Amino acid sequence: MVFPEACSVSVEMAIVVNGAPLTVVWGSTLQSVMNRRPRQVSLHRLNAGRLTVVQLEAEDKNALKLPLLPGDRIEWK
Protein backbone atom coordinates (compact mmCIF):
# COMPACT_ATOMS: atom_id res chain seq x y z
CA MET A 1 0.00 0.00 0.00
CA VAL A 2 1.03 3.55 -0.60
CA PHE A 3 -0.05 6.35 1.72
CA PRO A 4 0.19 10.10 1.10
CA GLU A 5 3.04 11.93 2.85
CA ALA A 6 0.75 13.92 5.14
CA CYS A 7 -1.07 10.91 6.56
CA SER A 8 -0.44 8.64 9.53
CA VAL A 9 -1.31 4.97 9.73
CA SER A 10 -2.07 2.83 12.78
CA VAL A 11 -1.83 -0.92 12.26
CA GLU A 12 -4.42 -2.78 14.30
CA MET A 13 -4.84 -6.49 14.95
CA ALA A 14 -7.58 -8.75 16.27
CA ILE A 15 -7.10 -10.81 19.44
CA VAL A 16 -9.46 -12.47 21.94
CA VAL A 17 -9.37 -11.58 25.65
CA ASN A 18 -11.45 -13.65 28.10
CA GLY A 19 -13.61 -14.85 25.22
CA ALA A 20 -14.34 -11.39 23.80
CA PRO A 21 -12.90 -10.15 20.48
CA LEU A 22 -10.70 -7.09 20.84
CA THR A 23 -8.79 -4.91 18.40
CA VAL A 24 -5.43 -3.53 19.61
CA VAL A 25 -2.69 -1.51 17.95
CA TRP A 26 0.45 -3.21 16.69
CA GLY A 27 3.07 -3.26 19.47
CA SER A 28 0.57 -3.76 22.29
CA THR A 29 1.75 -5.94 25.17
CA LEU A 30 0.03 -8.59 27.22
CA GLN A 31 -0.10 -6.16 30.14
CA SER A 32 -1.85 -3.52 28.03
CA VAL A 33 -5.06 -5.60 27.79
CA MET A 34 -5.34 -6.10 31.57
CA ASN A 35 -6.78 -3.56 33.99
CA ARG A 36 -5.04 -5.08 37.03
CA ARG A 37 -2.27 -7.52 37.92
CA PRO A 38 -3.44 -11.06 37.03
CA ARG A 39 -3.35 -14.03 39.42
CA GLN A 40 -3.42 -16.42 36.47
CA VAL A 41 -2.77 -15.87 32.78
CA SER A 42 -3.01 -18.18 29.78
CA LEU A 43 -1.89 -17.32 26.25
CA HIS A 44 -2.62 -19.35 23.13
CA ARG A 45 -0.82 -18.26 19.97
CA LEU A 46 -1.13 -19.37 16.35
CA ASN A 47 1.80 -21.51 15.27
CA ALA A 48 1.71 -23.27 11.89
CA GLY A 49 -2.05 -22.71 11.75
CA ARG A 50 -2.76 -24.20 15.19
CA LEU A 51 -3.23 -22.60 18.59
CA THR A 52 -0.28 -23.42 20.84
CA VAL A 53 0.03 -22.76 24.58
CA VAL A 54 2.66 -20.18 25.53
CA GLN A 55 3.92 -20.90 29.06
CA LEU A 56 3.74 -17.78 31.26
CA GLU A 57 4.08 -17.02 34.95
CA ALA A 58 1.62 -14.32 36.06
CA GLU A 59 4.07 -13.27 38.81
CA ASP A 60 6.82 -12.52 36.26
CA LYS A 61 6.64 -8.80 35.41
CA ASN A 62 8.73 -9.37 32.27
CA ALA A 63 6.31 -12.00 30.96
CA LEU A 64 3.57 -9.36 30.90
CA LYS A 65 5.73 -7.25 28.55
CA LEU A 66 5.33 -9.91 25.84
CA PRO A 67 4.21 -8.29 22.56
CA LEU A 68 0.86 -9.49 21.26
CA LEU A 69 0.40 -10.98 17.80
CA PRO A 70 -2.68 -11.23 15.59
CA GLY A 71 -4.92 -14.12 16.61
CA ASP A 72 -3.63 -14.38 20.21
CA ARG A 73 -6.14 -15.75 22.72
CA ILE A 74 -5.67 -14.58 26.28
CA GLU A 75 -7.46 -15.72 29.44
CA TRP A 76 -6.69 -14.03 32.72
CA LYS A 77 -8.12 -13.75 36.27
C-alpha positions as CSV (number, residue, x, y, z in Angstrom):
1,M,0.0,0.0,0.0
2,V,1.0,3.6,-0.6
3,F,0.0,6.4,1.7
4,P,0.2,10.1,1.1
5,E,3.0,11.9,2.9
6,A,0.7,13.9,5.1
7,C,-1.1,10.9,6.6
8,S,-0.4,8.6,9.5
9,V,-1.3,5.0,9.7
10,S,-2.1,2.8,12.8
11,V,-1.8,-0.9,12.3
12,E,-4.4,-2.8,14.3
13,M,-4.8,-6.5,14.9
14,A,-7.6,-8.7,16.3
15,I,-7.1,-10.8,19.4
16,V,-9.5,-12.5,21.9
17,V,-9.4,-11.6,25.7
18,N,-11.4,-13.7,28.1
19,G,-13.6,-14.8,25.2
20,A,-14.3,-11.4,23.8
21,P,-12.9,-10.1,20.5
22,L,-10.7,-7.1,20.8
23,T,-8.8,-4.9,18.4
24,V,-5.4,-3.5,19.6
25,V,-2.7,-1.5,17.9
26,W,0.5,-3.2,16.7
27,G,3.1,-3.3,19.5
28,S,0.6,-3.8,22.3
29,T,1.8,-5.9,25.2
30,L,0.0,-8.6,27.2
31,Q,-0.1,-6.2,30.1
32,S,-1.9,-3.5,28.0
33,V,-5.1,-5.6,27.8
34,M,-5.3,-6.1,31.6
35,N,-6.8,-3.6,34.0
36,R,-5.0,-5.1,37.0
37,R,-2.3,-7.5,37.9
38,P,-3.4,-11.1,37.0
39,R,-3.3,-14.0,39.4
40,Q,-3.4,-16.4,36.5
41,V,-2.8,-15.9,32.8
42,S,-3.0,-18.2,29.8
43,L,-1.9,-17.3,26.2
44,H,-2.6,-19.4,23.1
45,R,-0.8,-18.3,20.0
46,L,-1.1,-19.4,16.4
47,N,1.8,-21.5,15.3
48,A,1.7,-23.3,11.9
49,G,-2.1,-22.7,11.7
50,R,-2.8,-24.2,15.2
51,L,-3.2,-22.6,18.6
52,T,-0.3,-23.4,20.8
53,V,0.0,-22.8,24.6
54,V,2.7,-20.2,25.5
55,Q,3.9,-20.9,29.1
56,L,3.7,-17.8,31.3
57,E,4.1,-17.0,35.0
58,A,1.6,-14.3,36.1
59,E,4.1,-13.3,38.8
60,D,6.8,-12.5,36.3
61,K,6.6,-8.8,35.4
62,N,8.7,-9.4,32.3
63,A,6.3,-12.0,31.0
64,L,3.6,-9.4,30.9
65,K,5.7,-7.2,28.6
66,L,5.3,-9.9,25.8
67,P,4.2,-8.3,22.6
68,L,0.9,-9.5,21.3
69,L,0.4,-11.0,17.8
70,P,-2.7,-11.2,15.6
71,G,-4.9,-14.1,16.6
72,D,-3.6,-14.4,20.2
73,R,-6.1,-15.7,22.7
74,I,-5.7,-14.6,26.3
75,E,-7.5,-15.7,29.4
76,W,-6.7,-14.0,32.7
77,K,-8.1,-13.7,36.3
